[in-house]
Amino acid sequence: MIKLYRFIKPFTVSILAILLLVFLQTLAELYLPTLMSDIVDIGIVNGDTGYIMKIGGLMLLITALGTVCAITASFLSARTSVGFGRILRSKVFSRVEDFSLQEFNEIGTATLITRTTNDINQIQTVTFMILRMMVSAPMMCIGGIIMAVSKDRPLSLCIVVVIPVIIALIAVIISKAMPLFKLMQIKLDKINLVLRENLTGIRVIRAFNRIGREKQRFAEANYDLCQNAIRVNKLMASLMPSMMLVMNFTIIAIIWFGSIRINNGDMQVGSLMAFIQYAMQIMMSLVMVAMMFIMLPRASASAIRINEVLETNPQIKDPEETLSADKAQGILEFKNVSFSFPGAEEPAIRNISFTARPGETTALIGGTGSGKTSLINLIPRFYDVDEGSVLVDGVDVREMSQKSLRAKIALVPQKSVLFSGSISDNIRYGKQDASDEEVRRAAEISQAMEFISGMPGGFDAVIEQGGSNVSGGQKQRLSIARALVRRPEIYIFDDSFSALDFKTDARLRLALKKETADATVIVIAQRVTTLMDAGQIIVLEDGQIVGMGTHKELLNSCDVYREIVYSQLSEEELA
């Protein structure tokens, strides 16, 4: 947790103010038993009503000042802890945004969500408690001991004996609770994972009648979390009764030995009353520490998980000195490129070499797992190559800044992603300052106007989260419009026409041909009809190029391509 508190520096002034206020509050609370002792030993014993009223008024004033200090300290503590939580969430989010796909796969989406929300909430809560309790408790404990000793030194031995007992009790319980708290966060991750899979895959679950099985999976994860929580709470529940038991025995001992000292004339009644209050303050400060220790193990487990995210260095970084192309052309070149996923036995792609030029469409085709998507993920540096190099306008993509590189590229992914907001917002995602005319033109070229015009509000129509209120084909067309409005040097279409009917597909490809005439176009397609007109077709199998050329050339020279073509088209269609 200490590592995380380096981000709390902006609140240094507030923390200093809290320390001062807590100190003043503690002084006020420590002074009250002494005043009460004076009322009993001087005012009541002597029957001095004026003295009693005077000291009573002073006690009310000190109580009021202590209350003001406590309220102000609580307010500043709340503001500081919430602000600290905001900074942590921003730091974690920024770091996650820098992750490559590899880091996302290694850590996992579900746990990243848990760490950004639940884990940081734990830290935020504990920070508030530290500022309020962890600061005041030691002050109260030390101050209480000093005041108790000043009242009666021999009787203070009762407190000296009991403090180590309480500390040992807290240590034993916390040592057993710490592993359980760490396990708690892991089991919470599991629940989030199951829930996320259920929500995102609900159609598949229903289609295969697996609702019962998914309910069982969730019930198992939920039961597992519940059982762990019960074990933790049983352990923590034993702490407070144990503390109270020790406190009660301590008070009994103080009253017992205190009455003996009063009987012997070594102590006054008021001093004993003050001593009991100081003992209670000491004990309560230790209870506050115990409450902190209840929260600290879980917060510590959360802090470790947050630090794991913050200390994960993205493998894909900008170089210290970036290069840029002399001319913006959009020439894409692969030179002997090989790439393997972490832990994979075989490379995803091997010895890939080709050049894609502006004004030309380069199509990639091959069976499932042939390496098509892996190949195009190397262009915007979602992954880095293991061997060889990917060049854009003669510059290795690893020597360019990621921002400048991706500014040259417009990617339409295989799985279309839309964001909550209007249709216009989703199209402008490609270019924030796009005019209404540019948005409309992009929609017309992508063949999206035919359904946009039919939606209430047109371009202002709301897209629900994940694009749940539009079809798969409509999602693809909006994703294509988002790419077109950007007008990049390189277009990448990753099987972006699969959800379109043949008629819409043909119209879209015709319109795209005119719009992208000056750009480099990379197309991944399963339909042969989509890429027959491409200037260059690359056939992939098992991560290797097995054919390269035009449609006619490959029909004559590449068995794999010929097999794909004949599986989709008849002799009449080929003619």
Secondary structure, 3 states (H helix, E strand, C coil): CCCHHHHHHHHHHHHHHHHHHHHHHHHHHHHHHHHHHHHHHHHHHHCCHHHHHHHHHHHHHHHHHHHHHHHHHHHHHHHHHHHHHHHHHHHHHHHHHHCCHHHHHHHCHHHHHHHHHHHHHHHHHHHHHHHHHHHHHHHHHHHHHHHHHHHCCHHHHHHHHHHHHHHHHHHHHHHHHHHHHHHHHHHHHHHHHHHHHHHHCHHHHHHCCCHHHHHHHHHHHHHHHHHHHHHHHHHHHCHHHHHHHHHHHHHHHHHHHHHHHHHCCCCCHHHHHHHHHHHHHHHHHHHHHHHHHHHHHHHHHHHHHHHHHHCCCCCCCCCCCCCCCCCCCCCEEEEEEEECCCCCCCCCEEEEEEEECCCCEEEEEECCCCCHHHHHHCCCCCCCCCEEEEEECCEEHHHCCHHHHHHCEEEECCCCCCCCEEHHHHHHCCCCCCCHHHHHHHHHHCCCHHHHCCCCCHHHCEECHHHCCCCHHHHHHHHHHHHHCCCCCEEEEECCCCCCCHHHHHHHHHHHHHHCCCCEEEEECCCHHHHCCCCEEEEEECCEEEEEECHHHHHHHCHHHHHHHHHHCCHHHHC
